Amino acid sequence: MAGLIALVGCGSTSARSPGATQSPAPATTGPSVTSPAPSTATPSVQPGGPAQACSQAGTYLTAVRTGEHSGYDRVVFQFSGRLPGYSVGRVQAVYSDPKGTPVPLAGQSYLRVVFRGASAVCPQPLHRTYTGPAVLKPYYPELLTVSAAGDFEGVLSFGIGLAAQGGYHVFPLTSPDRLVIDVSHVAPGTLPGT
């Protein structure tokens, strides 16, 4: 669905649980990262806060933020309700869901981010829970683009275009619920052809 994302500031956050840390230098992950089953805990509702994005029960995208940091770039997906199940993995190309057409992304390397059991559209009353542009183009050292790739039957997906195939680190945070993806800056001397 077009118009799902917007560029807003990125602030500091705290870890979801003891042992889950926020690293200034992201670690390289394996080929993909998949979440455990979503929590069944009831979210706290704050007047005017993101948990009121939709009067219907469910998990709704409320914000996407990007930020450039020393040594890494960051993408944050924020939700009301609870953090949905997710998977993040490196792919050769990102395709839109459900059409299957290629999603144009700047860069030499791509990540596909999929949230299961989430949407950016509230069904009753029908409205978008996040109304920003479909494509963010921060053009940081590593993070070049973030693009909506689908919102269909409870599957919300995005493509991320990266300048190079460096490491990335994925972790959840709470209050509010969000998924953070940090992508390491790749030194110019380590890029192919430099």
C-alpha positions in Angstrom: 0.0 0.0 0.0 1.5 3.3 -1.0 2.2 6.0 1.6 3.1 3.7 4.5 6.4 5.2 5.7 7.7 8.6 6.8 11.0 10.0 7.8 11.2 11.1 11.4 14.0 11.6 13.9 15.7 8.7 15.6 16.4 8.9 19.3 18.1 6.7 21.8 16.2 3.7 23.2 16.5 1.1 25.9 16.8 -2.7 25.5 13.7 -4.9 25.7 15.1 -7.2 28.4 18.3 -7.9 30.4 20.9 -9.2 28.0 19.5 -7.5 25.0 21.8 -4.6 24.3 22.1 -1.8 21.9 25.5 -2.0 20.3 27.2 1.0 18.8 28.9 -1.3 16.3 26.4 -3.8 14.9 27.4 -7.4 14.7 27.1 -9.5 11.6 24.1 -11.7 11.6 23.5 -15.0 9.8 21.6 -15.2 6.6 18.3 -14.1 8.2 16.8 -13.2 11.6 13.4 -14.5 12.7 11.5 -13.5 15.8 10.2 -15.8 18.5 6.4 -16.0 18.8 4.9 -12.6 19.6 4.1 -11.9 23.2 0.6 -12.2 24.4 1.0 -9.5 27.1 -1.5 -6.7 27.0 0.1 -3.5 25.9 -0.2 -0.4 28.1 -2.4 2.3 26.6 -1.4 5.9 27.0 -3.9 8.6 26.0 -3.0 9.9 22.6 -0.1 7.4 22.3 0.6 4.9 19.5 -1.4 2.2 21.2 -4.6 4.1 20.1 -3.6 3.9 16.4 -6.7 1.8 15.8 -9.8 1.0 17.8 -9.7 -2.5 16.4 -7.6 -5.0 18.3 -4.4 -5.8 16.4 -0.9 -4.8 15.6 -0.4 -1.6 13.5 2.6 0.2 12.1 2.7 3.7 13.5 6.2 5.0 12.6 9.4 4.3 10.6 12.5 6.2 11.6 16.0 6.3 10.2 19.2 7.7 11.7 22.9 7.9 10.9 25.3 7.1 13.8 29.0 6.7 14.2 29.9 3.4 12.5 26.3 2.3 11.6 22.9 3.5 10.2 19.6 2.6 11.8 16.0 1.8 10.7 13.3 1.6 13.4 9.8 0.2 12.7 7.3 1.1 15.5 4.0 -0.6 16.2 0.9 -0.2 18.4 -0.6 -3.3 20.0 2.5 -5.4 20.2 5.6 -6.3 18.1 4.5 -8.7 15.4 6.4 -11.8 14.3 9.2 -10.7 12.0 12.0 -12.0 9.7 14.9 -10.0 8.2 17.2 -11.5 5.6 19.5 -10.6 2.8 18.0 -11.2 -0.7 19.1 -10.7 -4.3 16.0 -8.6 -4.9 12.8 -7.5 -3.1 9.5 -8.2 -4.7 6.1 -6.6 -3.9 3.5 -8.6 -2.1 1.1 -9.8 -3.6 1.9 -8.7 -7.1 5.5 -10.1 -7.3 6.9 -7.1 -9.2 10.4 -5.9 -8.3 10.7 -3.1 -5.8 13.2 -0.6 -7.0 15.9 0.0 -4.3 19.2 1.9 -4.5 22.3 0.0 -3.5 24.4 -3.1 -4.0 22.8 -5.2 -1.3 19.2 -5.7 -0.1 17.4 -6.7 3.0 13.8 -7.9 3.0 11.8 -7.2 6.3 8.6 -9.1 6.8 6.1 -8.6 9.7 3.5 -11.3 10.2 0.2 -10.4 11.9 0.5 -6.6 11.3 -0.8 -3.9 9.0 -0.5 -0.2 8.4 -4.3 0.1 7.8 -7.0 0.1 10.5 -10.1 -1.6 9.2 -12.7 0.1 11.5 -12.9 3.0 10.8 -10.8 2.5 7.6 -7.7 4.7 7.8 -3.9 4.4 7.6 -2.2 4.1 10.9 1.0 5.5 9.4 0.6 7.9 6.5 4.1 8.8 5.4 5.7 8.3 2.0 6.1 4.8 0.6 9.9 5.3 0.1 12.5 6.9 2.4 15.7 8.0 0.8 18.1 9.0 3.6 21.2 8.1 1.5 23.4 7.6 4.6 26.8 5.9 4.2 25.3 2.4 4.3 21.5 2.8 4.5 20.3 4.2 1.1 16.6 3.5 0.8 13.7 1.9 2.7 10.6 1.0 0.6 7.2 -0.4 1.4 6.9 -3.8 -0.4 3.4 -4.9 0.7 0.5 -4.9 3.2 -1.7 -7.8 2.3 -3.6 -10.3 4.5 -1.7 -9.6 7.7 1.8 -9.6 6.1 3.5 -6.2 6.0 6.8 -6.1 4.2 9.7 -3.7 3.3 12.8 -3.6 1.3 16.0 -1.9 2.4 18.7 -0.9 -0.1 22.3 -0.8 1.2 25.5 0.6 -0.2 27.4 -2.6 0.4 27.1 -6.1 2.0 28.2 -5.2 5.5 27.0 -6.7 8.7 23.6 -6.0 10.3 22.1 -6.4 13.7 18.4 -6.9 14.5 16.8 -6.5 17.9 13.4 -5.7 19.4 12.6 -2.9 22.0 9.5 -2.1 24.0 7.7 1.0 25.3 6.7 1.4 22.5 7.1 -1.8 20.7 9.6 -1.5 17.8 12.1 -3.5 15.7 15.5 -2.0 15.2 17.9 -2.8 12.3 21.4 -1.5 12.6 23.6 -1.8 9.4 27.4 -1.4 9.8 29.2 1.2 7.7 31.6 -0.6 5.3 35.1 1.0 5.0 35.7 2.3 1.4 38.9 0.1 1.2 36.8 -3.0 1.8 34.4 -2.5 -1.1 34.9 -4.5 -4.3 36.7 -2.4 -6.9 38.1 0.2 -4.4 
